[in-house]
């Protein structure tokens, strides 16, 4: 685990946050079409996902810096590597969830 792990996490989080922003913009369009704010729960879930991804990136940053400080004990190194794998898995699952949410959005009907 090194700078490549941190680079991977940075790209994954950046792309996923862009997807979250696009979903947020689309929810704004739905609200405008309906004339009311009907997606507060969806917005809150979207915010939580975005903040969780930022937290995962922070954990990745701390993990990379602390791995070099941890003594070369196999159990400790395995724990840090496990944390890195959990962070990657969490980020990928969040990316899948947001991608599925984006595909569930249907186009708004065109106004006449």
N, C-alpha and C positions, 0 to 999 in steps of 0.2 A: 504494500500500500504506500503510495507516494503521490507525487504531483499529478500523475495520470488519473488516479482516483478522484482527486479534487477537481481536475478538469472535466472528467466525466460527469460528476455531480453538478458542476456549474452549468454545463450544457443542458443536462436533463432538467434542472430546475428552471433555467431561463426559458426553454421551450415550453415547459408546462405552465409557467406563469403567463406566457404570451397566450396560450390557449385559454387560461382562466380569464384573462382580460377580454378576449374575444367573446367568451360566453357571457361575461358581465355586460358588454356592449349590446349583445343580442337580447339579453333580458331587459335592458333599457328600451329597446325597440318594442318589445312585447308590451311593456308598461305604457308606452306612449300610444300604442294601438288600442289598448284596453281603456285608456284614460284613467287608470288607477295603478297603484303599486300592489301587484298581486304575487310577487315573487320574493318576498322578504326572507322566507325560510331558505330558498335556493341561494339567495345572495349571502346569507349567513354561512351556509355550508361551503360556498365558494370561497369566502374569506377565510374560513377555518382551514380549508385545503391549502390555500396560498400561504398562509402563515406557517402551517406545518411543513411545507416544502422549504421555506426560508429557514426554519429551525433545523431541518435535516441538513441543509447546506452548512449551517453554523456548526452542527455536530461533526460534519465531515471535516471542516476546517480545523476544529479542535483535535479531532482524531489524528489527522496527519501530523500536526505539530507535537502532540503528546507521544506519539509512537516512538519518536526518536529519543524521548526522555525516559522511556520505560526501560528498565534493565532487561537484558536478553534472557528472560525467563520464559520458557515455552508457554506456560499457562497464561501469563500476562499478555504475551504477544497474540495468543489465540483469542483472548477476550477482546482485544482491540480489533483484530481482524473480523471477529464475529460482529462487533458493533458496526464495522464498516459494511459488512454484508447486509445487516438488518437495515441500515440507512439506505442502501441501494434498493433493496426489496420494497421498503416503504415508499420510496420515491417512484418506483415503477408502478406500484399498485395505485398510487394517487394519480399518476399520469393516465393509467388505464381508466380509472373512474371518471376523470375529467373528459377524456376522449369519448367515452360512452355517453356522458351527459351532452356533449356537443352534437353527437349523432342523434340524440333523442329530440333535439329541437327541430321543429318543423318550420318551414318558411311561413312568413306572415302572408295573409291574403292581400292581393293588390287592391288598393283603394281605387274606386271608380271616380 
